Amino acid sequence: MSAFAPRLTFSGLPATELCPPRAVLPGSKSHNRYTRTGNVIHDYLRDCNLLGSSEAALLRVALEHRAAMEKLPISKLPLDPTAYTPELALAYNVHSQETRVLGINISRGYPDLGEGWIYGTLDVAGEMADAVIDLDYKSGWGDLDPAKEHLQVLAGGLALARARNKDAAIVGLVRIPDSGSEPWADRARLDAIDLDAVAFRLEQIYERAITTAAEMEAGTWSGDVYEGEHCARCPGYARCPAKQVLARMVVLAAEGNISPLTPQQVRSIEEVGSHLTEQNAPMFLRQLDRAEEMIERLRSVLKDWAREHPIPAEKGKVYGAYPHLAKEDIDVERSRGVLVPLYGPAVYEASIRRETRLDKGQLEESVKDWARRNDAPLGKTYAAALDALRTAGAALPHYSHPVGYHKPRANKEV
């Protein structure tokens, strides 16, 4: 088999659609503290389903993570073992539209089935009379496409529908909360036409990856890639020509070697620094320090410019100034008439720190305690309390205007 044979997975499809070489460049999956935390959450929720008990699942969690896992609102997540299957591994063929069930909880140990296959694991799989269900857990607070546009769950829903001979799929993203707050979910229903459209889309993505692989094998690949936020999680990062050019600019600029790479010169980023010795390492260090200083100065210039001229960025974001709620003072007397009728005097009194204002931290704790006692949603109840205070003029906001990435909102007087 060619060293450049495509490797496509459901989770990698959104990035591969943007940058086909991602599925072809040799590499390995990277791990950081965020992915490790996500893995702990996924493993715990899987065990809750498989073992049918959160208490039993907690015994499998490392001690340093148990307190965090205990806060997850298990009762409000799709974990019923009689209704849902966790960690269902599938393989889908883009040419025949055949789906093979590979097993449950195989830890992404996918077999090599040959050409045309895309592999994936569904966090939560279910089945109804007329549709299948594919739900994916997402931890952290990164941007997410809506479920109806999220290619990972679209592919999973298609594969499961073909496996179960259904003409419809319900796909969804479930945001895993922290600190006991409410889970958030977005769902979409796909009919037969929608599923056919996803099938065509997957075939096109696979064919573009095959074309890129053939060009790499023949030595005719242009080296073109599409860079963006997805690069941080790309398994081919170290072998990406664009990243190697950046590395050369930083590491080899002192030698005057910033010539472009040909496809035949593509190697690992680490090899750029393989010439280090005791003699040239001090210069290497100085070059990195100078490069970092230069980048910081350029970013400062760019920030000043972007403050007056917002710069379009990816996923509907812009890089420019945005209102940031630096602090919010809550007037004691005005808030009395808002909080006491809604939650009673105990919540109001528990929120007071000083005579002239309420403390937001204590307010949040006391309102959420009230919500727990009254079986109300924690986050929504606290948000409603703040909205009521702001409407009554009891909350006085103070804004700063930093420069950074953000999604523009409707103009507000701040």
N, C-alpha and C positions, 0 to 999 in steps of 0.2 A: 504494500500500500504506500502511496506517496506520503512524504513527510508533511505535505501541505494539505492533506485531506481535511475538509471542513469538519468542525465539531460544533454543532448547534444544540442549544438547550432552550427550553421555554424562557427561563429567566434572562438569558442573554439575547433574546430576540429583539427587544427594543433597541439595544445598542448596535446589534449586527445589521439591522435594517438601515441605520445611519451610516455604518462603517463596516462593509463586508469583510475587510482584512482581519477584523477582530476574531472571526471564526476560523482563520487560517494560520495566522502568525503563531509560531511555537511559543509556548509560555506556560505559566502556572498560575493558579488562583492565589491572590494575595489575601492576607488576613490582618485585621487591625482590631483595636479594642471594641470598635463598634460592631464589627461582624461577629466577634466572639460573644458579645452581649446578646446580639440577635440570635445566635445559635443556642445560647442557654434558654432563651424564651421559647424558641421553636421546640427544643427538645422537651421542655417541661410541659408545654401544651400537648405535644404528641403523647407523652406518658400519661397525662390526665385522661386522654381519650382511651389509650390502650389498656390502662390499668383500671379505668372507671372510678378513680378516686384522686382528688388533689392531694390528700394526705400521703398516699402511697407514692405519688409522683414527686412530692417534696423530698422524700428520702433519697431520691436519685440526684438531687441538686446539690452542688458543692455548697459548703457552709456559707461562704462569703456571698452567695447569691440568693439564699433562702428567704431572707427578709424581703427582698424586692419581689420575688415570685409570690410570696404570701399576699401581697397587695393587689395582685391582678384580679379583676372581677370575673372569676371563673364562671359563675352562674350565668353571665351574660354573653359568653362566647360559645360558638358552635362546637361543643365537645362531647355531645351525647354519643357514646359508642354504639347505641342501637340505631342511630340515624346517620352518622358520619364516619368515614374512614380516613384516618390520618396518614400522611406521608405515602400516598399512593403513587408509585412510579410507573410511568407510561412511556412508550415509544410510538411516534407517529410518522408514517411515511408520506412525504409530500406528493409522491407520484401516484401511489395506489390508494391513498387516504385510508390505509389500514392502520389500526391501532393495536399494539400489543401491551397487555398488562404485565409489567415486569416484577411486581411484588410490592410488599408493604415494608416501609422502613429499611430500605436497602442502602441508605447513606450515600446516595448518588453514585452507587457502584454500577453504572450502566454498562451493559455488554456492547460490543461492536457488532451491529447488525448489518453493516455495509452501507451502500449508497442510498441516499434519500431519506434517512431517518433523523428525526429530531427527538431529543430526550427531555424529560422533565418529571418533577415530583410535585404533586398537588398537596398543599398543606392540609386542606379539608376537601374531601370528595363526598358527594351525596347523590341521591337519585330520587326523583319524584315520578309520578305516573307518566307525565308527558315531557319531562326535562331532566337533565343532569345538573349537578351543582359543583362549581369549582370556586373555592374561596382561598385567598392567599393572605397570610398574616404579614403585616409590615410594622416593624418597630422603628423607633427613632422618629425624626420629624423632617425628613427629606421630602422634596416635592414629589407628588404622585399624579400621574395622569388619571382621569376618570376611568372607572371600570370599563365603560363601553369603548375606551380608546387604548386600554392598557394591554399591549400585545402579549404579555406573559399569561394573563388569565384568559385572554381570547384564545390563545393556542391550547391552553389546558382544557378549556371548555369544549373546543372543537374535538380534541383527541378523546376526551371522555365520552362525548356524544357519539362519536363513531364507534367507540368500544361497546357502548350500551345500546346502539341502534336507536338513538333518539334524534328527533328533528329540532330540538331546542335545548338551550343551555342557559342557566343562570350563573353569571360570573360576578365575583365581588372581591373587594379589597377590604381587609379588616385591620384598622390601625390599632396596634396594641398600646393601651394606655400605661402611664406610670403613676405611682403614688395613689393607686386606687381610683383614679378618675374614670370617666365613662369611656367605653370603647366607641370608636367611630367607624362607620362602614359605608361603602358605596357599592351599589349593585346595578347590574344591567341584564336584560333578558335578550338572548340571541335567538332569532327564528331560523328556519332552514336557509333562507336567502342570506342572512347574516353569516351563518356558518360556512356557506359556500364562498362568500367573499373573503373570510379569514383563510380558508384553504388555498385560494388563489394567491393571497398575499404571502403565505408561508412558502409556497412553491417559488414565487419570484425571489424571495430572500435567499432561499437555498440555491437557486440557479446563479444568482450574482456571486455567491460565495464559491460555487464550483468554477465559475469563470475566473475569479481572482486566483484560486488555487492553481488552475491550469497555466495562468500567466506567470505565477511564481515558479512553477516547475520548469517552464520553458525559459525563464530568465528574461521575460519581456514585461514584467509588471512595472508600472510607472512609479510605484511607491506612494501613490496618492492615498491619503487617509482623511477621515473627517474627525476633527478634534472637537471636544466639548466636555461637559461634566462627566459623561460616561467613561472617559479615559481613565479616571482614578480607579475604576474597578475592572479594567480590561486585562484579561489573562496574557495578552500579547504586548503589554506595556513596554517591557524591557527590549523587545525586538522591533518596536515601532520606529520607522525611519524619521518621523516628525520629532519624536522624543530624542532620538540620537542626534539630530541636528541641534536641538537645544543643548544637549549635553556637550556636544563639540564646541558650541559657541562659548560655553562657560569654561570648560576644562582646557581646551586646546587653543583658545584665542591668543594666548601669549606666544604660541608658536606660529601664529598666522595661518593655521590650518582650519579654515571654515568653509572649505569647498563642499558643494552638495554631494550627497551619496548617490550611488547607482544602486539598483536593486541587488546586484551581486555582492555589495559591500555590507548588506544588512546583517548586523550581529547584535550581541547583547550590549546594553548600556554599560554594564559592569566592565566590559572589555575596553571601553574608552579610558578607564582609569587603570588598566592593567600594567601600564608602563611606569607606575609609581616606584620610586626608590627613596632611600634615605636622603639622597642628594636633592631630588627635585620635589619631594613632598612639601617642604616649606613654601616653595613657590606655588604649588597646587593650592595650599591652604590660603595663601594671600590672594590668589585669584578668586577663590570662592568668596572670601570676605569682601573683596572689591566689587564682585558681581552683585552680592546681596545689597551692598550699600547703594550701588547704582540703581538696582531695581526699586529700592525703597524711595529714592529720590524721584525716579520717574513716576512711581505710583502717587507720590505727593503732588507732582505737577498735574497728573491726570485727574486726581480728586478735585483739585481746584478748578480745573476746566469742566469736569462733569457736574460740579455743583450748579453751574449755570446752563450746561448743555448736556442733559441726560443721554446716556449712550445705550442704544438697544442691545440686549443680551439674549440668551437662550430662554426658551420656555415662557415667553411673554414677560420676562423681567427686563428691568433697565438698571444701569449703574449710574446712580446720581443721588441727590439729597432726598431724604424722606423724613416725615415727622416721626419722632420716637418719643414715647411717653416716658420722660425721665423720672417724674414722680407725680403723685396725686395726693393732695391734701384733702382730708374729709372733715368738714366742719361738724363739731359735736352737736350743737343745738339744732342745725338744719337736719342732720341725719336722724335725730330722735323721731321726728314726725314721719320718717320713711321706714325705719327698721322696726320700731315697736309695733305698728299695725300689721306688718308682714310676718314678723318672727317672734314678737313678744319682747318684754323688757330684758330678759336674761341674755339674749343674743346681743342687744345693744350695750348693755353694761359690760359684758365680757370683752367687747371690742375696744373699750376705751383704754388708752395708755396715758395720755396727758389730758389736762382739762380742756385744751383748745382743739384737739383733733382726735380722730379714731386711728388706730393702727391697722393697716390693710392686712398684715399677716394675721393678727388676732381676729380681725373681721372674717377673713376667709375660714379660719379654723372654727369659729363659733357658728357661722352660717352652714358650713358643711356638717358640723355636729347636729344642727337642727335638721338638715336634710336626711341624715342617717336615721334619726329618730322618727322621721315622718315618711321614710321610704321614698324619698325624692331624689332625682339625679343630682350628684354632687356638683359637677362642673356647671351645669345649666342653672342650678339654683344660685350659685355664687355669682355667675354672670348676670343673672336677673337682678340680684341685689345691687351690683355695681351700676347697672343700667338705670335702676330706679333712683339711686343717689345722684347720678349725673343729670337725669331729667329734672330732678328737683333742685339742681344747683348746689347740692351739698358736697359734691366732689369737684375739686378745683384742679384741673390737669396742668402740668408744666411740661412743655415739649422742647427737645433738642432736635437738631437737624443734621445727623451724621450722613456721610456719603457711603453708599454700599449697594449691593444687589437687593432689589426688591421688586414686587409686583405693584404697578401703579393702582391706586384706589381712587374712588371718586373724590374730587377736591373737597377738603374740609378746612374750616377756619381753625388753624392751630397756631 
